[in-house]
Structure formats: structure tokens, C-alpha cells
Amino acid sequence: MSVNGLKTRVPDGVRDRLAPEASRMRELSGLLEDVYRRWGYREVITPSFEFAETAAAGLGVSDPQELYQFFDRRGRTLALRPDMTTPIARLAATKLLATPRPLRLSYWANVFRYDEGKTGGLHELWQSGVELIGSSGP
């Protein structure tokens, strides 16, 4: 379907989230962030895309076709992040390398995956979690 030549539907695997659901998601993210903060975790935000080889290696993807890929203006292959652990690990190993350990990092972000079997047909998912990096104990 189109209106004035523009498609009025979204691609397969993604969906619009209207006000009630969007509000509930923001409420949930706030509740999770409060819990994370009480345990000493601090929120970080990473880019929505990475170099494709970084995204693929971190997720253990053997077939790059499992990633949403595109090219930048220099011809480098980029990929939408399929997971949050890899970008957090990259951040910890670069910009936070000199920061005292353990690092307690939290996130709430969208991720993009082709694997319909594990995602219920959705390709854009929201992921929230924490990463404890450099702890000497469990």
C-alpha cells in the first residue's frame, strides 16, 4: 500500500511501537536502570553499528549474511549490532582500558538479528542488561 508514492508499511521483522507500548517500554527501562544503579552499574550507550568483522567475531557468527550489513562512504563494511556484549567489550578494551576494575556497565538498546527462529520473527529487538568486567570473583 502507498500514499503519494510512499510505502505505508514497514519492512518484515520490524514494527512501530505506539504510545502505550512506548510508554511501557520507557517505564520498564527506568525500573531496570534503577535496579542496575543500586548494584553499582552505570549506563553506557554504544553506536548502533560496528565494523562488520567486529560484530561477527563477537557474536561468533560464521556466516556474515546473518548480520544487517551496509557500506560507509569509504567502502568499509559495517553491520547493525546483533548483540550488546560485543560493543560493551570493545568499549571496555578501548576507552575504558585505564578505568579501574571491576567495571559495572549497563545498557538498554535495540539490536538487529536475522535469526527468526530465536526472535519470534522480529529482526529489531530491545536488549537490556549488565556486564561485569574484570572482577576477581563471581
C-alpha distance (Angstrom), angle and dihedral (degrees) to the residues before:
residue distance angle dihedral
M1 . . .
S2 3.79 . .
V3 3.77 139.5 .
N4 3.80 116.7 -154.4
G5 3.81 88.8 -13.9
L6 3.84 94.4 -53.5
K7 3.78 121.2 118.5
T8 3.79 111.0 -115.5
R9 3.78 98.5 -160.4
V10 3.79 131.1 70.3
P11 3.82 126.3 -120.1
D12 3.80 119.7 -86.6
G13 3.79 113.8 -81.3
V14 3.81 97.7 29.9
R15 3.77 132.9 79.8
D16 3.76 143.3 -174.9
R17 3.77 116.8 -106.8
L18 3.78 111.8 -145.2
A19 3.80 126.2 -148.0
P20 3.84 99.7 -81.7
E21 3.82 93.4 49.6
A22 3.81 93.4 39.9
S23 3.80 89.7 51.1
R24 3.80 91.6 49.0
M25 3.81 91.1 49.2
R26 3.83 91.4 52.1
E27 3.80 89.9 47.6
L28 3.79 91.1 50.6
S29 3.80 92.5 47.1
G30 3.81 89.2 52.1
L31 3.80 92.1 50.8
L32 3.81 91.7 48.6
E33 3.80 92.5 46.8
D34 3.82 89.6 52.1
V35 3.82 90.3 53.7
Y36 3.80 92.1 45.9
R37 3.82 91.7 48.6
R38 3.82 92.0 50.7
W39 3.82 88.0 56.5
G40 3.81 91.5 50.3
Y41 3.82 99.0 -99.7
R42 3.80 120.2 140.3
E43 3.78 124.6 -155.7
V44 3.80 121.6 -112.8
I45 3.79 128.7 -176.7
T46 3.79 121.3 -148.1
P47 3.82 130.1 -171.2
S48 3.80 118.8 -80.2
F49 3.80 89.5 -124.2
E50 3.79 137.2 40.5
F51 3.78 136.1 -176.1
A52 3.80 104.6 -68.5
E53 3.81 94.4 -122.3
T54 3.81 90.5 54.3
A55 3.80 93.2 49.1
A56 3.81 92.6 45.8
A57 3.82 95.7 46.1
G58 3.77 94.6 47.4
L59 3.78 93.5 50.9
G60 3.78 94.0 41.6
V61 3.80 90.9 -121.0
S62 3.78 111.0 169.2
D63 3.81 94.4 -175.0
P64 3.82 113.4 54.7
Q65 3.81 87.4 -158.4
E66 3.81 86.4 77.7
L67 3.82 88.0 71.5
Y68 3.78 128.8 75.0
Q69 3.80 98.6 -117.5
F70 3.78 135.7 -174.5
F71 3.79 138.9 158.5
D72 3.78 130.7 -108.1
R73 3.81 122.5 -140.7
R74 3.81 90.8 -88.0
G75 3.80 91.3 56.0
R76 3.80 95.0 -108.5
T77 3.80 116.0 146.4
L78 3.79 113.7 -116.9
A79 3.80 129.9 -178.1
L80 3.77 135.3 -157.9
R81 3.79 108.0 -112.3
P82 3.83 111.2 -93.6
D83 3.81 93.0 -170.0
M84 3.80 139.4 10.1
T85 3.81 101.3 -130.1
T86 3.81 94.1 74.4
P87 3.82 96.3 52.4
I88 3.82 90.0 45.5
A89 3.82 91.1 50.8
R90 3.81 90.4 48.3
L91 3.81 90.1 50.3
A92 3.81 91.8 48.9
A93 3.81 91.8 48.8
T94 3.81 94.0 49.3
K95 3.81 121.7 22.4
L96 3.80 94.4 20.7
L97 3.81 97.1 40.2
A98 3.81 93.7 111.2
T99 3.82 94.3 41.9
P100 3.82 112.5 111.1
R101 3.80 115.2 -101.5
P102 2.90 143.3 -85.8
L103 3.79 97.3 57.1
R104 3.78 115.8 -159.6
L105 3.81 108.1 -163.5
S106 3.80 130.0 171.7
Y107 3.80 133.7 -170.7
W108 3.79 145.0 -177.1
A109 3.81 112.8 -167.3
N110 3.76 146.2 132.9
V111 3.80 119.9 -97.1
F112 3.79 129.4 -168.1
R113 3.82 125.9 -137.3
Y114 3.79 136.9 166.4
D115 3.81 94.6 -156.1
E116 3.81 100.5 109.8
G117 3.81 92.9 176.2
K118 3.80 92.4 65.1
T119 3.80 99.1 34.6
G120 3.79 103.6 46.8
G121 3.77 92.2 -113.5
L122 3.80 95.2 -53.7
H123 3.78 119.6 123.2
E124 3.79 97.8 -173.8
L125 3.80 113.2 58.5
W126 3.78 134.5 170.1
Q127 3.77 116.5 -124.8
S128 3.78 128.0 -169.6
G129 3.75 126.9 -179.6
V130 3.75 151.0 115.8
E131 3.78 134.9 -102.8
L132 3.80 122.7 -154.1
I133 3.80 108.1 -161.2
G134 3.78 126.4 -173.0
S135 3.77 100.4 6.6
S136 3.80 116.6 155.5
G137 3.81 92.3 -146.8
P138 3.76 141.6 33.5
